[in-house]
Amino acid sequence: MEEKGEAMASHSESIRWQNLDKSVLWHPFTQQSDWEAEAQLVIERADGCYLIDSDNNPYLDGVSSLWVNIHGHRHPTIDQAIREQLERVAHTTFLGLTHPPGIELAQRLVDLAPGRLQRVFYSDTGAAAVEIALKMAIQYWQQCPSPQPQRTKFFALHSAYHGDTVGAMSVGGIEMYRHSYLSLLFPHIEARSAYCYRCHLQKTYPSCRMACLEEVERVISTHAHELAAVIMEPLVQAAAGIYVYPKGYTRAVWEIAKRHGLLFIADEVATGFGRTGKMFACEHEGIEPDLMAIGKGLTGGYLPLAATLTTEEVYRAFLGPGRTFYHGHTYTGNPLACAAALANLRVFEQEETLQRLELRIALMEEWLRSFHALPIVGDIRQCGFMVGIELVQDRKTKTPFPPEQRVAVRVIKEARKRGLILRPLGDVLVIMPPLAISHPELVRLLDITYAAIEKVAEEVLS
């Protein structure tokens, strides 16, 4: 009886939180009329790979709290590092001052980074890290030893997503996120990306020999004289719907950029810190970027911190009177966040995260094969621990479901009933759990996802 009373009290408190939320908050990427019409989860605490709501129900965190959590929630090493830093200083400006966590973290990032990246500029979000890279590229061409100030544009791939700030949106290619703000955005040059499931050239990989690269080459070649840089996510377009490029595609684009003397910006915000099976996605194909944006997993999912890494060559173009890089945020290089990031990197080493991840990637790949038996699964795309399952109305014709059916949303609601948090991109289900997820937890995640898709398939095809 006592337990029942406690449960009722807990549920009453949950309702109170939900009602208060709906009266004062505005959530990101959320249609608020839908949000206000339905019951919502109030996450009160977490443990390992589980989120626990205010009714004490546990849910597997199938999207790593939006692709950021690496080693699980409440990891003792990261928790302790933050506590120890709190005993020193929580924040001090990086404008005109410095501090040990920021210095040490920069050295660690330089040691880990691909190619010749030698300098670290901190920010607090992935979008800001991209924005900084764009500004650095533009200013570099004005101040480099052989200035070319006409280089003021960027090449990006169609369907790209690089963030929601104005500059990051400007080089994005997902129209839904851009159309209301076109008057704010600067123009960019783009070519169609490699989306093999729905190839715009009506070809099939690998017999196509990546014919889509011909357009990339042609567009870059035509506009090379006015381009400051090429920007792309290496290996996979994440927010587009986990569009995984064919092997060698990223390197081919990088080589095109190099042939035309352009800077290459790698957006590793989503792909960095083990998501593809290596620390950075660029490592898979030997890519050496001139600038690299990182974020999300940098602190292991604890605190907002991002960074833009660049070469000594780019850095030196900013030395001297009148060449200052005028950019900075109030919380740039926050010591608490840097301490969390350092602990995150220590855990990678201590727990051999990347080495142990290889077995989980293989397990996921093996189990995902069974999903092809589900009649509404059109395509399964996997890049390391990043998975996209595209749901379609007709597999033969690849016909999508009408948007008003919200099929993927129905699947995630079914998954939630079974104790799993997922989030879709359109009708693509995204699976991206913490890298530390155990074998049994991963099997449970995949079992629940399968059952949820199966249940919705029965409903929509009946």
C-alpha positions in Angstrom: 0.0 0.0 0.0 2.9 2.3 0.9 4.6 1.6 -2.5 1.3 2.4 -4.3 1.0 5.7 -2.5 4.6 6.6 -3.3 4.0 5.8 -7.0 0.8 7.9 -7.1 2.7 10.8 -5.5 5.5 10.4 -8.0 3.1 10.4 -10.9 1.4 13.5 -9.5 4.8 15.2 -9.4 5.5 14.2 -12.9 2.2 15.7 -14.1 3.1 18.9 -12.3 6.4 19.1 -14.1 4.8 18.4 -17.5 2.2 21.1 -17.0 4.8 23.7 -15.9 7.0 22.8 -18.9 4.1 23.3 -21.3 3.3 26.7 -19.8 6.8 28.2 -20.0 9.1 26.3 -22.3 9.8 26.2 -26.1 11.7 23.0 -27.1 14.2 22.7 -30.0 13.1 21.1 -33.3 9.7 20.5 -31.8 6.2 21.3 -33.0 4.9 22.7 -29.8 1.2 22.1 -30.6 2.1 18.3 -30.7 4.2 18.6 -27.6 1.4 20.3 -25.6 -1.2 17.8 -26.7 0.6 14.7 -25.4 2.1 13.4 -22.2 5.9 13.8 -22.1 8.8 12.2 -20.3 10.4 14.1 -17.5 13.9 12.8 -17.1 14.9 13.1 -13.5 18.2 11.2 -13.4 20.4 8.7 -15.3 22.6 5.8 -14.7 25.0 4.2 -17.2 23.1 3.8 -20.5 19.7 4.4 -18.9 17.6 7.6 -18.5 15.1 7.4 -15.6 11.9 9.5 -15.6 10.1 11.1 -12.7 7.9 8.0 -12.4 11.0 6.0 -11.9 10.8 4.2 -15.2 14.2 3.4 -16.9 14.8 3.9 -20.6 17.8 2.8 -22.7 19.4 5.9 -24.1 19.3 4.9 -27.8 20.5 8.2 -29.1 23.2 9.1 -26.5 21.2 12.1 -25.4 21.4 13.5 -29.0 24.7 11.8 -30.0 26.9 13.2 -27.2 27.1 10.6 -24.4 30.1 8.3 -24.8 30.9 6.3 -21.6 27.4 6.3 -20.1 25.8 8.7 -17.6 27.3 9.5 -14.2 30.7 8.0 -15.1 32.8 8.2 -11.9 36.0 9.5 -13.6 34.2 12.4 -15.3 32.1 13.2 -12.3 35.2 13.3 -10.1 37.1 15.5 -12.6 34.3 18.1 -12.5 34.2 18.0 -8.7 37.9 18.6 -8.5 37.8 21.5 -10.9 34.9 23.1 -9.0 37.3 23.3 -6.0 39.6 25.4 -8.1 37.5 27.6 -10.4 34.3 27.1 -12.3 34.9 29.8 -14.9 37.4 32.4 -16.0 37.5 34.2 -19.3 39.8 33.0 -22.0 40.1 36.6 -23.3 43.4 37.8 -22.0 43.8 34.9 -19.6 44.4 31.2 -19.8 44.2 28.1 -17.5 45.7 24.6 -17.1 42.6 22.5 -18.2 42.3 24.6 -21.4 46.0 24.3 -22.2 46.2 20.6 -21.4 43.1 19.8 -23.4 44.4 21.6 -26.5 47.6 19.6 -26.4 45.6 16.4 -26.1 43.4 17.3 -29.1 46.4 18.2 -31.2 48.0 14.9 -30.3 44.9 13.0 -31.4 43.9 15.1 -34.4 44.5 13.9 -38.0 47.0 15.5 -40.3 48.8 18.7 -39.4 46.2 20.3 -37.1 48.2 22.3 -34.5 46.0 25.0 -33.1 42.8 24.9 -31.1 40.1 27.6 -30.8 37.4 26.8 -28.3 33.7 27.5 -28.5 30.6 26.0 -26.9 28.5 24.3 -29.7 29.2 22.4 -32.9 27.5 25.1 -35.0 29.8 27.7 -33.5 32.8 25.6 -34.2 31.7 25.4 -37.9 31.0 29.2 -37.9 34.5 29.8 -36.7 36.0 27.6 -39.3 34.1 29.5 -42.0 35.3 32.9 -40.7 38.9 31.7 -40.4 38.8 30.5 -44.0 37.5 33.8 -45.3 40.0 35.9 -43.3 42.9 33.5 -44.2 42.6 34.3 -47.9 42.7 38.0 -47.2 45.9 37.7 -45.1 47.8 34.7 -46.4 51.3 35.3 -48.1 49.6 35.5 -51.5 46.2 37.1 -50.7 43.2 36.1 -52.8 40.4 38.2 -51.3 38.0 37.1 -54.1 37.7 33.7 -52.4 34.5 34.4 -50.5 32.3 31.4 -51.1 32.1 27.8 -49.9 31.4 24.5 -51.5 29.1 22.1 -49.6 27.2 19.0 -50.4 23.4 19.0 -50.9 21.6 17.6 -47.8 24.4 18.7 -45.6 23.7 19.9 -42.1 26.4 22.0 -40.3 24.3 23.7 -37.5 21.7 26.3 -36.9 23.6 29.5 -36.6 23.4 31.8 -39.6 26.8 30.9 -41.2 26.3 27.2 -40.5 22.8 27.3 -42.0 24.2 29.1 -45.0 26.4 26.1 -46.0 23.6 23.7 -45.1 21.6 21.9 -47.7 18.4 20.7 -45.9 15.7 23.1 -47.2 13.3 22.4 -44.3 15.8 24.0 -41.9 16.6 26.9 -44.2 13.6 28.2 -46.1 12.3 30.6 -43.4 15.6 32.3 -43.1 16.8 32.7 -46.7 17.0 36.5 -46.3 19.6 36.0 -43.6 21.8 33.5 -45.4 24.8 34.0 -47.7 24.9 31.9 -50.9 27.0 28.8 -51.3 28.0 26.5 -54.1 26.8 22.9 -53.9 26.5 19.6 -55.7 24.4 16.6 -55.1 25.8 14.2 -52.5 26.2 10.4 -52.6 22.8 9.1 -51.3 23.1 5.6 -52.8 19.6 4.4 -51.8 18.0 7.1 -53.8 20.7 7.9 -56.3 19.8 11.0 -58.3 21.7 9.5 -61.3 19.6 6.3 -61.2 22.8 4.3 -60.9 23.8 1.4 -58.5 26.9 1.2 -56.4 29.5 -0.1 -56.9 29.0 -0.5 -60.6 28.4 3.3 -60.8 32.1 3.9 -59.8 30.9 6.9 -57.8 29.7 8.7 -60.9 28.2 11.4 -58.6 31.8 12.6 -58.0 31.8 14.0 -61.6 29.4 16.7 -60.6 31.4 17.5 -57.5 34.6 17.8 -59.7 32.8 19.9 -62.3 31.2 22.4 -59.8 34.4 22.9 -57.8 36.5 23.3 -60.9 34.1 25.9 -62.3 34.0 27.9 -59.1 37.5 27.3 -57.7 38.7 30.9 -58.3 36.0 32.2 -55.9 35.9 29.3 -53.3 37.5 29.7 -49.9 36.9 26.2 -48.8 35.1 22.9 -49.2 33.2 21.8 -46.1 31.8 18.3 -45.5 31.0 15.7 -42.9 33.5 12.9 -43.4 32.0 9.4 -44.2 28.4 10.2 -43.4 25.8 13.0 -43.6 24.4 12.5 -40.1 21.4 14.8 -39.8 20.4 14.3 -43.4 19.3 10.8 -42.4 22.6 8.9 -41.8 23.6 9.0 -45.5 26.7 6.8 -45.5 29.1 7.6 -48.4 30.7 4.8 -50.5 34.2 3.9 -49.4 36.7 6.4 -50.8 34.1 9.2 -51.5 35.2 11.5 -48.7 38.9 11.2 -49.7 38.0 11.8 -53.4 36.3 15.1 -52.4 39.3 16.1 -50.3 41.6 15.4 -53.2 39.5 17.5 -55.5 39.7 20.4 -53.0 43.5 19.9 -52.8 44.0 19.9 -56.6 42.2 23.2 -56.8 44.2 24.8 -53.9 41.2 25.1 -51.6 41.0 24.8 -47.8 39.2 21.7 -46.6 36.9 21.9 -43.5 36.0 18.6 -41.9 32.8 18.9 -39.8 33.5 16.1 -37.2 30.9 17.4 -34.8 28.7 14.3 -35.1 31.3 11.9 -36.4 34.1 12.6 -33.9 35.0 10.8 -30.7 34.5 7.2 -31.8 31.2 7.3 -33.5 32.6 5.8 -36.7 34.9 3.4 -35.0 37.9 5.6 -34.9 38.5 8.7 -32.8 37.9 10.9 -35.9 36.2 9.9 -39.2 39.0 11.5 -41.2 41.3 8.7 -40.1 39.4 6.0 -42.1 40.5 7.5 -45.4 43.7 9.3 -44.5 42.2 12.8 -44.9 44.2 15.8 -43.6 41.9 18.7 -43.1 43.0 22.4 -42.9 40.3 23.1 -40.4 38.2 20.7 -38.3 35.1 21.4 -36.2 34.4 19.2 -33.2 31.8 19.2 -30.5 29.1 16.8 -29.2 31.2 13.9 -27.7 34.1 16.1 -26.7 33.1 16.2 -23.0 31.5 12.7 -23.0 28.0 14.2 -23.0 28.5 16.3 -19.8 29.0 20.0 -20.7 28.8 22.2 -23.7 32.2 22.5 -25.4 33.3 22.6 -29.0 36.5 23.5 -30.8 37.9 24.4 -34.2 41.3 23.0 -35.0 43.5 24.3 -37.7 47.0 24.2 -39.1 50.0 26.3 -38.2 49.9 27.7 -41.8 46.4 29.1 -41.3 47.2 30.3 -37.7 50.3 32.2 -38.9 48.2 34.2 -41.4 46.6 35.9 -38.4 49.8 37.1 -36.7 50.6 40.8 -36.8 48.9 44.2 -36.5 45.4 44.3 -38.0 45.1 40.6 -38.4 43.4 39.6 -35.1 40.6 37.0 -35.4 37.7 38.8 -33.8 35.6 36.0 -32.5 35.0 34.8 -29.0 32.2 33.7 -26.6 31.8 34.5 -22.9 32.3 30.8 -21.9 35.0 30.1 -24.5 37.3 27.4 -23.0 35.3 27.0 -19.8 37.5 25.2 -17.2 34.8 22.9 -16.0 34.0 21.8 -19.5 37.7 21.4 -20.3 38.2 19.3 -17.2 35.3 17.1 -18.3 36.8 16.7 -21.8 40.2 15.7 -20.4 38.5 13.1 -18.2 36.5 11.9 -21.2 39.7 11.3 -23.2 41.3 9.5 -20.2 38.4 7.1 -20.1 38.9 6.4 -23.8 42.4 5.2 -22.9 41.7 3.5 -19.6 38.7 1.5 -20.8 40.1 0.9 -24.3 36.8 2.3 -25.7 37.7 2.2 -29.3 39.2 -1.3 -29.2 36.1 -2.7 -27.4 33.8 -0.9 -29.7 34.9 -3.1 -32.7 32.9 -6.1 -31.4 29.8 -4.0 -30.7 29.9 -2.5 -34.2 30.1 -6.1 -35.7 27.3 -7.2 -33.4 25.1 -4.4 -34.5 25.8 -5.1 -38.1 25.0 -8.7 -37.7 21.7 -8.1 -35.9 20.6 -5.4 -38.3 20.5 -7.9 -41.1 17.4 -9.4 -39.7 15.6 -6.0 -40.0 15.4 -6.6 -43.8 12.6 -9.1 -43.0 10.4 -6.2 -41.9 8.2 -5.1 -44.8 8.5 -1.3 -44.2 12.3 -1.3 -43.8 13.7 0.1 -47.1 17.3 0.7 -46.3 19.7 0.2 -43.4 22.7 2.4 -43.3 25.5 1.9 -40.8 28.8 3.7 -40.2 30.4 2.4 -37.1 28.0 3.1 -34.3 25.8 5.4 -36.4 22.8 3.7 -37.8 19.9 4.9 -39.9 16.9 2.7 -40.8 14.8 4.2 -43.5 11.1 3.3 -43.4 9.1 3.1 -46.7 5.6 2.3 -47.8 6.7 0.2 -50.8 10.2 -1.4 -50.8 10.2 -2.2 -54.5 9.5 1.4 -55.6 11.1 3.0 -52.5 7.9 5.0 -52.1 8.0 6.9 -48.8 5.1 7.1 -46.4 2.9 10.2 -46.6 4.3 12.7 -44.0 1.0 12.9 -42.2 1.2 9.2 -41.2 4.3 10.0 -39.1 5.4 6.4 -39.3 8.8 6.9 -37.6 7.2 8.9 -34.8 4.8 6.0 -34.2 7.8 3.6 -34.0 9.6 5.6 -31.4 6.4 5.8 -29.3 6.2 2.0 -29.5 9.8 1.8 -28.5 9.3 4.1 -25.6 6.5 1.9 -24.3 9.1 -0.9 -24.2 11.7 1.2 -22.5 13.9 2.6 -25.3 14.5 6.3 -26.3 14.9 6.8 -30.0 14.6 9.9 -32.2 13.8 9.9 -36.0 15.0 12.1 -38.8 11.9 12.2 -41.0 11.1 8.5 -41.6 14.6 7.5 -40.8 15.1 5.9 -37.3 18.4 6.8 -35.8 20.2 4.4 -33.5 23.3 5.9 -31.9 23.8 4.6 -28.3 26.6 5.4 -25.9 29.8 3.7 -27.0 30.0 2.0 -23.6 26.7 0.1 -24.0 27.0 -3.5 -22.9 26.4 -6.5 -25.1 23.1 -7.4 -23.4 21.9 -3.8 -23.5 22.7 -3.5 -27.2 20.8 -6.7 -27.9 17.9 -5.4 -25.9 18.0 -2.1 -27.8 17.9 -3.9 -31.2 15.1 -6.3 -30.0 12.9 -3.4 -28.9 13.6 -1.5 -32.1 12.6 -4.6 -34.2 9.5 -5.2 -32.2 8.4 -1.5 -32.5 8.9 -1.5 -36.2 7.1 -4.8 -36.6 4.1 -3.5 -34.6 3.8 -0.3 -36.6 4.2 -2.2 -39.9 1.2 -4.4 -38.9 -0.9 -1.3 -38.3 0.0 0.7 -41.5 -0.1 -2.3 -43.9 -3.3 -3.8 -42.6 
